Amino acid sequence: MKRTEQKRSGTWMVQPSGAASAEKVYTCPGCGGTIASGVAHVVVWRTDHFLGDDAALSERRHWHTRCWRIEP
């Protein structure tokens, strides 16, 4: 279910995280709000990180699905 999305800020890999697999609490970089455990969301990382794929994965972020949709 992983997909690539193009935004003004670059090309991103977006992977949905279902409620059952959301075991931790995260802070959404879009709104600064909390993503509680058990809440479905998306995990996002750059596809064109200048240090490569490992660096991109280490910098992945968890977003509310709605916040990611409205991110330019």
N, C-alpha and C positions, 0 to 999 in steps of 0.2 A: 504494500500500500504506500510505500515511499514514493515521493514524486518530486520533480524539479519545478521550481517556480521562479519566474523572472520578476524582479522588482526594480525600481529605480536605483536602489543601492547595490544591485548585483544579482547573481544567480544563486539560489538557495535550494538545499535539499530539505524537504519537509516530510516528517514522519509522524503520523497520528499516534498518540498514546491513549489507549482506551482506559476507562475508569478502573478496570480490574488490575491493570499493570502500573497504575499511578500510585506508587507506594510511598513517595516522599512529598514534602511540601516544597514548592518552588516559588520564586518571585518572578512575575512576568515582566520582561523588560519593556513591554509596550505601555502598560498602565502603572507599573510599580506595585500592583496588587498581588495578593497571595493566591497561588494555585494550590488548593488543599489536596491532601492525599485522597484518592478515590474519585478525582475529577478528571474527565477526559480533556486532553489538550493536544498541542502539537510540539514536537521537538524540531528545532531548526538549526542548520549550520550551512556555512558558505560552501559552494562547490569550487570556488576559484581562490582558495586561500593561498597566499604567496609562499607559505611554508609547507604546503602540501596537505594531504588528506588527514594525517594524524593530528596535525595542529588544528585543522578545521573541526574535527570531532571533539577535541578537548575543549573547544570554545563554543560548543553547541549550547543552545538556550531553550528553555521551556516557556512557551507562550500560551496564553488563553487563545483558543481557536478564533474567537471574534477579534481579539486584538491583532492577531496575525493577518487576518483578512483585511483590516483597515490600514495596516502599515503600508506606507508608500514604497 
